[in-house]
Amino acid sequence: MNPQRYLIVRNVPALGCGDDLMRLFMTYGEVEECKPMDAEDCAEFTDVYWIKFRLITNARFAKRKLDESTFLGNRLQISYAPEYESVSDTKDKLETRRKEVLARLNPQKAKSTSQVTKLAGPALTQTDNFSPQRREMEYQFHRGNAPVTRVSSDQEYFASSSMNQTVKTVREKLNKIEESGNQKRLQPSSQTQPDLKRTRVDNRRRI
């Protein structure tokens, strides 16, 4: 029989233990009503109780755990009561059943789809708004406007003093090479300068 929110509990000891029975069933979910069914036929020295849960899942769980269990020396006999079900109850039951079936058919697919939507959704939304041309324009703009930073030649780059001394030595050698190259460029070259020869004076007498 399909699960219901309504349960009928038989073989309850006739000891006026309705409150104890309700507390027992409330350990499996919220109980909206719990009352005896005086008009219901039952065995001698026993009572029948009608219990209404708020959720179908709680009623199903309680029935599975407490049916044929011992309560004050008697074995409880629990069954569903579909005759008390309303139209809205039937609609809720069918909707719950539909969700359970879908979850069982595609457990991994539903889980992976929800994770991909949460993780990749915002990133895709942000990147899709920019075309390749716009990305290239923004890259060129930031590249052209990037500040040029210059580092002082006296700045120490490493935590080790020996490494900093090595860098300083190499830098001094490079400076000397650069200075010597500049001096050579400034000196006049024999190839570039014209040959300055003294003008010969012809002192011979002409006849």
C-alpha positions in Angstrom: 0.0 0.0 0.0 1.2 3.5 -0.8 2.6 5.5 2.2 0.2 7.9 3.9 0.5 10.6 6.6 -2.2 8.7 8.6 -1.4 5.6 10.6 -3.6 3.2 12.6 -1.9 1.6 15.6 -3.5 -1.6 17.0 -2.8 -3.7 20.0 -2.0 -0.8 22.3 -2.4 -1.7 25.9 -5.6 -0.2 27.4 -3.8 1.6 30.1 -4.5 5.2 29.1 -1.0 5.5 27.6 -1.9 7.8 24.7 0.6 10.4 25.7 3.4 7.8 25.9 2.5 6.5 22.5 2.5 10.0 21.0 6.0 10.7 22.5 7.2 7.4 21.0 6.0 8.3 17.5 7.3 11.9 17.8 10.8 10.6 17.8 10.4 9.9 14.1 8.9 13.2 13.1 6.3 15.9 13.9 2.9 14.4 14.9 -0.1 16.7 14.4 -2.7 14.4 16.0 -2.9 11.3 18.1 -6.2 10.1 19.4 -7.9 6.8 20.3 -10.5 5.2 18.0 -13.2 4.0 20.4 -15.5 2.8 17.6 -12.9 0.6 16.1 -13.1 -3.2 16.9 -10.1 -4.4 18.8 -8.9 -7.2 21.0 -9.8 -7.3 24.7 -7.7 -5.0 27.0 -6.3 -3.2 24.0 -6.9 0.1 22.2 -6.6 1.4 18.7 -5.0 4.8 18.0 -5.2 7.1 15.0 -2.0 9.1 14.3 -1.5 11.9 11.8 2.1 13.0 10.8 2.9 16.3 9.1 5.1 14.6 6.5 4.6 11.4 4.6 8.3 10.5 4.9 8.0 10.7 8.7 5.0 8.4 8.8 6.7 5.9 6.5 9.8 5.9 8.7 7.8 5.5 11.9 5.8 2.6 10.4 9.0 0.8 9.2 10.7 1.1 12.6 7.8 0.6 15.0 5.6 -2.0 13.3 5.8 -5.3 15.3 7.9 -3.5 18.0 7.1 -4.0 21.7 5.3 -1.3 23.6 4.5 -1.8 27.2 4.5 -5.6 26.7 2.4 -5.7 23.5 3.4 -5.9 19.9 2.2 -2.9 18.0 0.4 -3.5 14.7 0.7 -0.5 12.4 -1.1 0.1 9.1 -1.7 3.0 6.7 -5.2 4.7 6.7 -5.8 5.9 3.1 -9.5 6.5 3.8 -8.5 9.6 5.7 -6.5 11.1 2.8 -7.7 14.3 1.2 -7.2 15.6 -2.3 -4.3 17.8 -1.3 -2.7 14.9 0.6 -2.9 12.8 -2.6 -1.3 15.6 -4.6 1.6 16.0 -2.1 2.1 12.3 -2.0 2.4 12.0 -5.8 4.8 15.0 -6.0 7.0 13.5 -3.3 7.0 10.2 -5.1 7.9 11.8 -8.4 10.9 13.5 -6.9 12.1 10.3 -5.3 11.9 8.4 -8.6 13.8 11.1 -10.4 16.5 11.2 -7.8 16.9 7.4 -8.0 17.1 7.3 -11.8 19.8 10.0 -12.1 21.5 10.5 -8.8 25.0 11.4 -10.3 23.6 13.5 -13.1 21.5 15.7 -10.9 24.4 16.2 -8.5 27.0 16.9 -11.1 24.6 19.3 -13.0 23.9 21.3 -9.8 27.7 21.5 -9.1 28.6 22.6 -12.6 25.9 25.3 -12.5 27.1 26.7 -9.2 30.8 26.7 -10.0 31.0 27.4 -13.8 27.9 29.5 -14.2 29.2 32.9 -12.9 32.5 32.5 -14.7 30.9 31.8 -18.0 28.6 34.7 -17.6 31.5 37.1 -17.0 33.7 35.9 -19.9 31.0 35.7 -22.5 30.3 39.4 -22.3 33.7 40.2 -23.8 34.6 39.6 -27.5 38.1 38.9 -28.6 38.4 42.4 -30.1 37.5 44.0 -26.9 39.9 41.9 -24.9 42.7 42.9 -27.3 41.8 46.6 -27.0 41.8 46.4 -23.2 45.1 44.6 -23.2 46.8 47.2 -25.4 45.3 50.0 -23.3 46.6 48.6 -20.0 50.0 47.8 -21.6 50.4 51.4 -22.9 49.4 53.0 -19.6 51.4 50.7 -17.4 53.8 52.6 -15.1 57.5 52.2 -15.9 59.4 51.4 -12.8 63.2 51.9 -12.5 65.3 50.3 -9.9 68.3 52.1 -8.4 71.7 50.6 -9.2 72.5 50.7 -5.5 69.5 48.6 -4.4 70.2 45.2 -2.9 68.2 42.4 -4.6 69.1 39.5 -2.4 69.1 38.7 1.3 72.6 37.4 1.2 75.4 40.0 1.4 77.7 37.8 -0.8 75.2 37.7 -3.6 74.7 41.5 -3.4 78.5 42.0 -3.6 78.7 39.8 -6.7 76.0 41.8 -8.3 77.8 45.0 -7.5 81.1 43.7 -8.9 79.5 42.7 -12.1 77.7 46.0 -12.4 81.0 47.9 -12.0 82.7 45.9 -14.7 79.8 46.5 -17.1 80.0 50.3 -16.3 83.7 50.3 -17.1 83.2 48.5 -20.4 80.5 50.9 -21.3 82.7 53.9 -20.4 85.6 52.6 -22.5 83.3 52.1 -25.4 82.0 55.6 -25.2 85.6 57.0 -25.1 86.6 55.1 -28.2 83.6 56.5 -30.1 84.6 60.1 -29.1 88.2 59.8 -30.2 88.9 60.8 -33.9 89.6 57.9 -36.2 92.3 57.9 -38.9 89.8 56.6 -41.4 87.3 59.3 -40.8 89.7 62.3 -40.5 91.2 63.7 -43.8 95.0 63.5 -44.4 96.3 67.0 -43.7 99.5 67.5 -45.8 101.7 70.5 -45.8 101.4 72.5 -49.1 104.6 72.4 -51.0 105.9 75.8 -52.2 107.5 75.8 -55.5 110.5 78.2 -55.3 112.0 77.4 -58.6 112.6 80.2 -61.0 110.9 80.1 -64.2 112.6 81.4 -67.4 
